[in-house]
Amino acid sequence: MTQLDEQGRPEPPAAADEAATLLGFLEFQRATLAWKCEGLDAAGMAATAAASTMTLGGMLKHLALVEDWWFSEWLDGREQAAPWDTVDWDADPDWEWHSAKDDTPGQLLGIWQDAVGRSRERVEAALATGDMGQLARRTGKNGFNPSLRWIVCHMIEEYARHNGHADLIREAVDGSTGE
């Protein structure tokens, strides 16, 4: 049974195998981002802190892109899907960050939740046929071919870094603080 903390986040298991432990920490980080975005209106999603242009809405859209990039495109070898497949990334490499202002909070959360759902499915399917050491189906031009373990660890790092930003932005929005 999964233990939830006071914010409703699933506690990573204290004594589990590698996959369950790493995925537990990833789920905790995902839940932290959801908590930091909870209950915000469009102004809250578009708010910035200090000199940065980073917003919680942009962060949700960015992390949705990163989820699809690593779990769908790299791990599973799929082509880029909507909405990412219509973006001219050469002309606008930060599209996901600043286009978030055109989306409602519900749309932003939906884009992110859908990407997380796809990622969970891809990981579950991969673990049904292999372990955390299996290599991604995609290989980079320079021969880079990460394992599922590397991808999951990278995603934990990606969320942890952005959750630090989310702490500062959310505090600037309404004074809410917490881990």
C-alpha positions, 0 to 999 in steps of 0.5 A: 500500500502506498503511503501518502504524505500531508500533501497527498504525494506518494512516499517512495518505498523504503525497501524495494527493488531498483525499479520500484525505488526509482519510479517511486522517487519519480512519482514523488517528484511528479506529485510535487509539481502537481501540488505546486500548481494546484488551484492556480488560475491563469494569472498564477500559472503565468506569474514569474519570480525575480528576473526570470521569465519562467512560469508554472504554466511553462514548466508544466508544458516543458515537463510534458515535452520532456516526458514525451521526449524521453519515454515516447521518443527515446525509450519507445522509439516513437515519432514526435506526436501532437502538439510537439510535431507541429512546432518549428523547433529551429525557429523557436527552441523554447516554444513550450515555455512561452506558448503556455500563456495561450493555454488555460490552467486546465489545458496545461494540466491536461497536456502534462497529465496526458504526457505522464500517463503515456510515460507510465504506460511506456515504462510499464511495457518496457519493464514487462519485457526487460529491466532498468538496464535495457537500452532505449530504442533510439540512439543519438548521432554520436552513439548515445544510447541511454538505458531505462535506468538513465532515463528515469534518473534523468527525469528525477533530476529534471523534476527536482531541479524544476520543483525548486523553481516551482517553490519560488514561483508559487511563493511569489504567487500567493505566499504558499511554501513547503518542501 
